Amino acid sequence: MLHIGIAGGGIGGVSAALFLKRAGFQVEVFEKTRALAEVGAGINISPNAAKLLHVLGLRSQLSDMGVVPEAWHQRRWDDGQTLQWSPLAKPVEEAFGAPQYQMHRSDLLDLLSSQLDEDHLHTGCELIDLTDGDDDVTITFADGVRRSFDLVIGADGIHSRTREFLFGPSQPIFKNCIAYRGLIPSERVKALQIPVEAQIWVGPGRHFVNYYVRNGSLLNFVANVDRSDWREESWTQSGDVAELRTEFDGWHPQVRAILAAVSETFTLALHDRKPLPRWTRGRVALLGDACHPMEPHLAQGAAQAIEDGAALAACLSANPADAIGALNRYEQLRLARTSRIQGMADANRRTFHLPDGPEQRQRDAALKSNKMGFAISSIGWLYGHDAGNINYSGDT
């Protein structure tokens, strides 16, 4: 039985551990912080990831704590005109085998980590060195403890130490865009009668997203603004609520009313990295943001990390006798798909932020005709993918 160490206890690392454990492997997760924690923000779990979590037996828990939206609703910034209303809920579940869930990120991580016992999940373990030998991989932690594994998976985020050990240091790319985010008790905006949708308001140089989480008790918002003078990466950096409201002066009354109900916001400078040519070396492989950090404008960051874990477990199950070959196959199966999604997320930001004019009118016409955006006809290749169902010698 392969003994696998995972560096990183976020959504990607913990979900990978569950897929690997389900496949019969011995797995341990090591998180550098003293407690597993996710920022207080919303997350969309699209059908391509939701059906994988269903395989782990989590359907009822996801239904209990999540919100199933009726649609993606793209709207114009000033007059609220509908540019695209693309159904989710039942139509998406019928088409792709699972619904889309809107959740609080910490709720999802708590659910995933609750499926691992203390023998499989270790906190306060900061990786400071990694040595890939002929027969095993040795991790050295900050407290001097050394552990050896048959394989090591780096799920340690955009600033991955594992990636640095494999391929050397590099810097994330600032996208000249910042995100304000926050949560509002739904009671505060009850009078607005906001539908149970994932709403995307698009306008010149910025866009605004709002949707419900935690059984509808909270309204999550993310306000993305083009800026080149801010590079703070921390999700816990406090933002200026008055500044946020000013950024959306003149926008639709619903957007301004939501912002009027905000008492606290946090800011983050958005970064990603160029797609890597390789994810693996020897007995070590990368997963999630460690190898494909992406902007949030396609709502696929966590979903792709979950797909990675399912594909990794499937590849190792198909060929456990050649673990290095299985890691290489995992890379081959995943790299092109995630690179495409990274590019689309980046393109969405530019498309959402078009100034009013000819290009904006062309975009609006394409959205209304379902030739782009989140229409089922446009997004089927993404939502219909089953990362856990592989053909080991061929394509997925």
C-alpha positions as CSV (number, residue, x, y, z in Angstrom):
1,M,0.0,0.0,0.0
2,L,1.4,3.4,-1.0
3,H,2.0,5.8,1.9
4,I,1.3,9.3,0.6
5,G,2.1,12.6,2.3
6,I,0.2,15.8,1.4
7,A,1.6,19.2,2.1
8,G,-1.3,21.6,2.6
9,G,-4.6,21.3,4.5
10,G,-6.9,23.4,2.4
11,I,-9.8,22.3,0.3
12,G,-7.6,20.8,-2.4
13,G,-5.3,18.9,0.0
14,V,-8.0,17.5,2.2
15,S,-10.3,16.5,-0.7
16,A,-7.3,14.7,-2.3
17,A,-6.7,12.9,0.9
18,L,-10.3,11.7,0.9
19,F,-10.1,10.4,-2.7
20,L,-6.8,8.7,-2.0
21,K,-8.1,7.2,1.3
22,R,-11.2,5.9,-0.5
23,A,-8.9,4.3,-3.1
24,G,-7.2,2.3,-0.4
25,F,-4.0,4.3,0.1
26,Q,-2.5,5.4,3.4
27,V,-2.6,9.2,3.5
28,E,-1.4,11.9,5.9
29,V,-2.1,15.7,5.5
30,F,0.3,18.3,6.9
31,E,-0.9,21.9,7.4
32,K,1.5,24.6,8.5
33,T,-1.0,26.6,10.5
34,R,-2.1,25.5,13.9
35,A,-5.7,25.0,12.9
36,L,-7.4,24.4,9.5
37,A,-9.1,27.6,8.5
38,E,-10.6,29.2,5.4
39,V,-11.4,32.8,4.9
40,G,-15.0,34.0,5.5
41,A,-16.0,34.0,1.9
42,G,-18.4,32.3,-0.5
43,I,-17.5,29.6,-2.9
44,N,-19.3,28.0,-5.9
45,I,-19.0,24.2,-6.2
46,S,-20.0,23.5,-9.8
47,P,-21.4,20.2,-11.0
48,N,-18.0,18.9,-12.2
49,A,-16.8,19.1,-8.6
50,A,-20.1,18.4,-6.8
51,K,-20.5,15.0,-8.3
52,L,-17.0,14.0,-7.1
53,L,-17.9,15.1,-3.6
54,H,-21.1,13.0,-3.9
55,V,-18.9,10.0,-4.6
56,L,-17.3,10.6,-1.2
57,G,-20.8,10.3,0.3
58,L,-21.3,14.0,1.1
59,R,-24.4,14.7,-0.9
60,S,-26.8,15.2,2.1
61,Q,-24.3,17.4,4.0
62,L,-23.7,19.6,0.9
63,S,-27.5,19.9,0.5
64,D,-28.0,20.8,4.2
65,M,-25.4,23.5,4.4
66,G,-25.3,24.8,0.8
67,V,-27.6,26.8,-1.4
68,V,-28.6,25.5,-4.8
69,P,-29.0,28.6,-7.0
70,E,-31.6,28.9,-9.7
71,A,-29.3,30.5,-12.3
72,W,-26.3,32.4,-13.3
73,H,-27.7,35.9,-13.9
74,Q,-25.4,38.3,-15.8
75,R,-26.7,41.9,-15.6
76,R,-25.7,45.3,-16.9
77,W,-24.1,47.6,-14.4
78,D,-26.4,50.7,-14.7
79,D,-29.9,49.7,-15.7
80,G,-29.8,46.0,-14.5
81,Q,-30.7,44.7,-17.9
82,T,-30.4,40.9,-18.1
83,L,-27.6,39.9,-20.5
84,Q,-27.9,36.2,-19.7
85,W,-30.0,34.1,-17.4
86,S,-28.6,30.6,-17.5
87,P,-30.5,28.0,-15.5
88,L,-28.7,25.9,-12.8
89,A,-30.6,23.8,-10.2
90,K,-32.7,21.0,-11.8
91,P,-31.6,21.6,-15.4
92,V,-27.9,21.4,-14.5
93,E,-28.4,18.4,-12.3
94,E,-30.3,16.6,-15.0
95,A,-27.6,17.5,-17.6
96,F,-24.5,16.9,-15.6
97,G,-25.3,14.6,-12.7
98,A,-25.1,17.1,-9.8
99,P,-26.3,20.6,-8.9
100,Q,-24.2,23.6,-8.2
101,Y,-23.8,24.5,-4.6
102,Q,-23.1,28.0,-3.1
103,M,-21.3,27.6,0.2
104,H,-19.2,29.3,2.8
105,R,-15.6,28.3,2.3
106,S,-15.0,27.4,5.9
107,D,-18.2,25.2,5.9
108,L,-16.8,23.2,3.1
109,L,-13.4,22.8,4.6
110,D,-14.9,21.8,8.0
111,L,-17.0,19.2,6.2
112,L,-14.1,17.7,4.3
113,S,-11.7,17.7,7.3
114,S,-14.4,16.0,9.5
115,Q,-14.0,12.9,7.3
116,L,-10.4,12.5,8.4
117,D,-9.3,11.4,11.9
118,E,-6.3,12.8,13.8
119,D,-4.0,10.1,12.5
120,H,-4.5,11.5,8.9
121,L,-4.5,15.2,9.6
122,H,-1.6,17.1,11.3
123,T,-1.5,20.9,11.9
124,G,1.4,23.1,12.9
125,C,3.7,21.2,10.4
126,E,5.5,23.7,8.2
127,L,7.5,22.0,5.4
128,I,11.0,23.5,5.1
129,D,12.8,20.9,3.0
130,L,12.1,18.0,0.7
131,T,14.4,15.3,-0.6
132,D,13.3,13.0,-3.4
133,G,15.2,9.7,-3.2
134,D,15.2,6.6,-5.3
135,D,12.6,4.8,-3.1
136,D,10.9,7.5,-1.1
137,V,10.5,11.2,-0.4
138,T,11.6,12.8,2.9
139,I,10.0,15.9,4.2
140,T,11.7,18.0,6.9
141,F,9.4,20.2,9.1
142,A,10.2,23.4,10.9
143,D,10.4,21.6,14.3
144,G,13.1,19.3,13.0
145,V,10.9,16.3,12.5
146,R,11.6,14.3,9.3
147,R,9.1,11.9,7.7
148,S,9.4,9.7,4.6
149,F,6.7,8.7,2.2
150,D,6.4,6.7,-1.1
151,L,4.9,9.9,-2.7
152,V,4.5,13.5,-1.7
153,I,1.7,15.8,-3.1
154,G,2.2,19.6,-2.9
155,A,-1.2,21.2,-2.3
156,D,0.3,24.1,-0.5
157,G,-1.2,27.0,-2.5
158,I,0.0,29.8,-4.8
159,H,3.2,30.3,-2.7
160,S,3.9,26.5,-2.7
161,R,7.2,25.5,-1.1
162,T,6.8,22.1,-2.8
163,R,6.7,23.8,-6.2
164,E,9.8,25.8,-5.3
165,F,11.7,22.6,-4.4
166,L,10.7,21.0,-7.7
167,F,11.2,23.9,-10.1
168,G,12.8,26.8,-8.3
169,P,11.5,30.1,-7.1
170,S,9.1,32.3,-9.1
171,Q,6.7,35.2,-8.5
172,P,2.9,35.3,-8.9
173,I,1.6,37.7,-11.5
174,F,-0.4,40.6,-10.3
175,K,-3.5,41.0,-12.5
176,N,-4.0,44.8,-11.9
177,C,-7.3,44.0,-10.2
178,I,-8.3,43.9,-6.6
179,A,-11.2,42.2,-4.9
180,Y,-13.3,43.5,-2.1
181,R,-15.3,40.7,-0.4
182,G,-17.6,40.2,2.5
183,L,-20.7,38.6,4.0
184,I,-23.9,40.4,4.9
185,P,-26.7,38.9,7.1
186,S,-29.5,38.3,4.7
187,E,-32.0,40.0,7.0
188,R,-30.2,43.3,6.3
189,V,-31.1,43.1,2.6
190,K,-34.4,41.3,2.9
191,A,-36.3,44.2,1.5
192,L,-34.4,44.0,-1.8
193,Q,-35.9,40.6,-2.5
194,I,-32.8,39.3,-4.2
195,P,-33.5,36.0,-6.0
196,V,-31.6,32.8,-5.2
197,E,-29.2,33.3,-8.1
198,A,-25.5,33.8,-8.7
199,Q,-25.6,37.4,-10.0
200,I,-22.8,39.0,-11.9
201,W,-23.1,42.7,-12.6
202,V,-20.7,43.8,-15.4
203,G,-19.5,47.3,-16.1
204,P,-16.6,49.5,-17.1
205,G,-13.4,48.6,-15.2
206,R,-15.2,46.4,-12.6
207,H,-17.8,43.8,-11.8
208,F,-19.9,42.8,-8.8
209,V,-21.0,39.3,-7.7
210,N,-23.6,38.4,-5.1
211,Y,-25.1,35.1,-4.0
212,Y,-26.4,33.5,-0.9
213,V,-24.5,31.0,1.3
214,R,-25.1,29.1,4.5
215,N,-28.7,28.1,3.9
216,G,-29.5,31.6,2.7
217,S,-28.6,33.2,6.0
218,L,-25.7,35.2,4.5
219,L,-25.3,37.1,1.3
220,N,-21.8,36.8,-0.1
221,F,-20.4,39.6,-2.3
222,V,-17.3,40.1,-4.3
223,A,-16.5,43.4,-5.9
224,N,-13.7,43.3,-8.5
225,V,-12.0,46.6,-9.5
226,D,-9.2,47.3,-11.9
227,R,-6.3,48.8,-9.9
228,S,-2.6,48.8,-10.5
229,D,-1.6,50.5,-7.2
230,W,-2.4,47.7,-4.7
231,R,-0.6,44.4,-4.3
232,E,-1.6,43.0,-0.9
233,E,-2.3,39.3,-1.3
234,S,-3.8,38.6,2.1
235,W,-7.5,37.7,2.3
236,T,-7.6,39.1,5.8
237,Q,-6.5,42.6,4.8
238,S,-9.2,45.0,6.0
239,G,-10.7,47.2,3.4
240,D,-12.3,50.6,3.4
241,V,-16.1,50.3,3.2
242,A,-16.5,54.0,2.1
243,E,-14.0,53.5,-0.6
244,L,-15.8,50.4,-1.8
245,R,-19.1,52.2,-2.0
246,T,-17.4,55.0,-4.0
247,E,-16.1,52.5,-6.5
248,F,-19.7,51.7,-7.5
249,D,-21.2,55.1,-7.5
250,G,-23.8,55.3,-10.3
251,W,-24.3,51.6,-10.4
252,H,-27.7,49.9,-10.3
253,P,-29.8,50.6,-7.1
254,Q,-29.5,47.0,-6.0
255,V,-25.7,47.0,-6.0
256,R,-25.6,50.3,-4.1
257,A,-28.2,49.0,-1.6
258,I,-26.2,45.8,-1.0
259,L,-23.1,48.0,-0.4
260,A,-25.1,50.2,1.9
261,A,-25.6,47.2,4.1
262,V,-21.9,46.3,4.3
263,S,-20.3,46.8,7.7
264,E,-16.9,45.2,7.0
265,T,-15.0,44.3,3.9
266,F,-11.6,42.7,3.1
267,T,-9.4,43.3,0.1
268,L,-7.1,41.1,-2.0
269,A,-4.9,41.9,-4.9
270,L,-5.6,39.2,-7.5
271,H,-2.7,37.1,-8.7
272,D,-2.2,34.0,-10.8
273,R,0.7,32.2,-12.5
274,K,1.4,31.2,-16.1
275,P,0.6,27.5,-16.7
276,L,3.4,25.3,-15.7
277,P,4.9,23.0,-18.3
278,R,5.3,20.2,-15.6
279,W,3.6,19.4,-12.4
280,T,5.6,16.3,-11.4
281,R,9.2,15.3,-10.8
282,G,10.1,11.9,-9.6
283,R,7.9,10.9,-6.6
284,V,6.5,14.4,-6.1
285,A,3.5,16.1,-7.7
286,L,1.6,19.3,-7.4
287,L,-2.1,19.9,-7.0
288,G,-4.6,22.8,-7.0
289,D,-3.2,26.4,-6.6
290,A,0.3,25.1,-6.2
291,C,0.3,24.3,-10.0
292,H,-2.7,26.2,-11.5
293,P,-3.7,29.2,-9.4
294,M,-6.4,31.1,-11.2
295,E,-8.5,34.2,-11.0
296,P,-12.0,33.7,-9.5
297,H,-13.9,34.9,-12.6
298,L,-15.0,31.4,-13.7
299,A,-15.6,30.1,-10.2
300,Q,-13.3,27.1,-10.8
301,G,-10.4,27.4,-8.4
302,A,-11.6,25.0,-5.7
303,A,-13.5,22.9,-8.3
304,Q,-10.3,22.2,-10.2
305,A,-8.4,21.3,-7.1
306,I,-11.1,18.8,-6.2
307,E,-10.9,17.4,-9.8
308,D,-7.1,17.1,-9.3
309,G,-7.5,14.9,-6.2
310,A,-10.1,12.6,-7.9
311,A,-7.9,12.2,-11.0
312,L,-4.8,11.6,-8.9
313,A,-6.5,8.8,-7.0
314,A,-7.8,7.3,-10.2
315,C,-4.4,7.3,-11.8
316,L,-2.7,5.7,-8.8
317,S,-5.5,3.1,-8.4
318,A,-5.1,2.1,-12.1
319,N,-1.3,1.6,-11.8
320,P,-0.1,1.4,-8.2
321,A,2.9,-0.7,-9.2
322,D,4.3,2.2,-11.2
323,A,3.6,5.2,-9.0
324,I,5.9,7.6,-10.8
325,G,4.3,6.6,-14.1
326,A,0.9,7.2,-12.5
327,L,1.9,10.7,-11.4
328,N,3.1,11.5,-15.0
329,R,-0.3,10.3,-16.3
330,Y,-2.1,12.5,-13.8
331,E,-0.1,15.4,-15.1
332,Q,-0.9,14.6,-18.7
333,L,-4.6,14.3,-18.0
334,R,-4.9,17.5,-16.0
335,L,-2.5,20.0,-17.4
336,A,-4.2,21.0,-20.6
337,R,-7.7,21.3,-19.0
338,T,-6.6,23.5,-16.1
339,S,-4.5,25.7,-18.4
340,R,-7.5,26.3,-20.6
341,I,-9.6,27.2,-17.5
342,Q,-6.9,29.5,-16.2
343,G,-6.9,31.3,-19.5
344,M,-10.7,31.6,-19.6
345,A,-10.8,33.0,-16.0
346,D,-8.3,35.7,-17.0
347,A,-10.3,36.4,-20.2
348,N,-13.6,36.7,-18.2
349,R,-12.1,39.6,-16.2
350,R,-11.3,41.6,-19.3
351,T,-14.7,40.7,-20.8
352,F,-16.6,41.7,-17.7
353,H,-14.8,45.0,-17.4
354,L,-15.2,46.3,-21.0
355,P,-16.1,50.0,-21.3
356,D,-19.4,50.8,-22.9
357,G,-18.9,50.8,-26.6
358,P,-18.7,48.5,-29.7
359,E,-16.9,45.6,-27.9
360,Q,-19.3,45.8,-25.0
361,R,-22.3,45.6,-27.4
362,Q,-20.8,42.6,-29.1
363,R,-20.3,40.9,-25.8
364,D,-23.8,41.6,-24.7
365,A,-25.2,40.2,-28.0
366,A,-23.1,37.1,-27.6
367,L,-24.4,36.6,-24.0
368,K,-28.0,37.1,-25.0
369,S,-27.6,34.5,-27.8
370,N,-25.9,32.0,-25.4
371,K,-22.8,31.9,-27.5
372,M,-20.6,32.6,-24.4
373,G,-20.8,33.0,-20.7
374,F,-22.4,30.4,-18.4
375,A,-25.1,29.1,-20.8
376,I,-25.4,25.3,-20.6
377,S,-24.5,25.1,-24.3
378,S,-21.3,27.0,-23.7
379,I,-20.2,25.4,-20.4
380,G,-21.1,21.8,-20.9
381,W,-17.4,20.8,-21.6
382,L,-16.6,22.2,-18.1
383,Y,-19.5,21.0,-16.0
384,G,-19.9,17.6,-17.7
385,H,-16.3,16.4,-17.1
386,D,-15.8,13.5,-14.7
387,A,-12.2,13.7,-13.5
388,G,-12.5,10.5,-11.5
389,N,-13.4,8.4,-14.6
390,I,-10.1,8.0,-16.6
391,N,-8.8,5.9,-19.4
392,Y,-5.4,5.2,-18.1
393,S,-3.8,4.7,-21.5
394,G,-5.9,7.2,-23.4
395,D,-7.9,10.4,-23.0
396,T,-10.4,11.2,-20.3
